Each structure stands twice: as structure tokens, then as C-alpha cells.
């Protein structure tokens, strides 16, 4: 958001935008800590997650999968995440598009095959923003 846009966007939207970005930042921080419980904390109990070849039906399925990944192939890894856009089709719903890359343990840069495009659906309830849906797919470099 540019400084000119910041002046014209209502403060409630700026606050919601910051809160939504904070949720995504928390998920990435939990990834860097390889903490599956913290990773799924902002996910709603009935959140769904789609990744190539997998469908997680709820938060507990995701927690189990991430715990296994953090103990195995993703141990010591971190995700580099960059928000590309945040839209609010309603006051309590956010659609977020991000780019993501994974840096594996012992590496300084992400591998080309780790680049992904992610879409997040979040909704506000009980005074917090919750991840309701996530979809990640490979980002093919041209």
C-alpha cells in the first residue's frame, strides 16, 4: 500500500489488513520454529488445506501432517512468504494471495522447485481472524 493509498483507505480496512497479515506472519514464524501446534493455531477447526496431491479436511489433519513434515523433510526449514494482495469482499472475509519459497535446513537460498503461489481465505469471528481455507500450488518460473 502506498502512502497515498493509506490516506484514502478507511482505518478499519487498514487495521483488518494488518491483522490478516499478522496471521500469515504467525504461520510463517511457527514454520521457522518447526512448531506444528503454533502453525495451526490460527486455523479454524474446520479449515481445509489443498496442496498438490493432498487435501487436509481440518486443523487436526493439518497439524498431524505438519508435525510429521517438521520431524522429517522440513526439519530446520523456513518459509519465505510475501503477500501480493489482500482483498476484503466483505467486512469479515479476506482473500490473500502470496508467493512462497522454502529454504531447507543447511541451505541459504530456496530451491527453484520450492517456489509456490498460495491463496488464503480468512474470516473474522470471536475478535480474531481465522484461516478457513488455504491452497498452494507450484509457481512455474518462465
C-alpha positions, 0 to 999 in steps of 0.5 A: 500500500502506498502512502497515498493509498493509506490516506484514502483507505478507511482505518478499519480496512487498514487495521483488518489488513494488518491483522490478516497479515499478522496471521500469515506472519504467525504461520510463517514464524511457527514454520521457522520454529518447526512448531506444528501446534503454533502453525495451526493455531490460527486455523479454524477447526474446520479449515481445509488445506489443498496442496498438490496431491493432498487435501487436509479436511481440518486443523487436526489433519493439518497439524498431524501432517505438519508435525510429521513434515517438521520431524522429517523433510522440513526439519530446520526449514523456513518459509519465505512468504510475501503477500501480493494482495489482500482483498476484503469482499466483505467486512469479515472475509479476506482473500490473500494471495502470496508467493512462497519459497522454502529454504531447507535446513543447511541451505541459504537460498530456496530451491527453484522447485520450492517456489509456490503461489498460495491463496488464503481465505480468512474470516473474522469471528470471536475478535480474531481472524481465522484461516478457513481455507488455504491452497498452494500450488507450484509457481512455474518460473518462465 
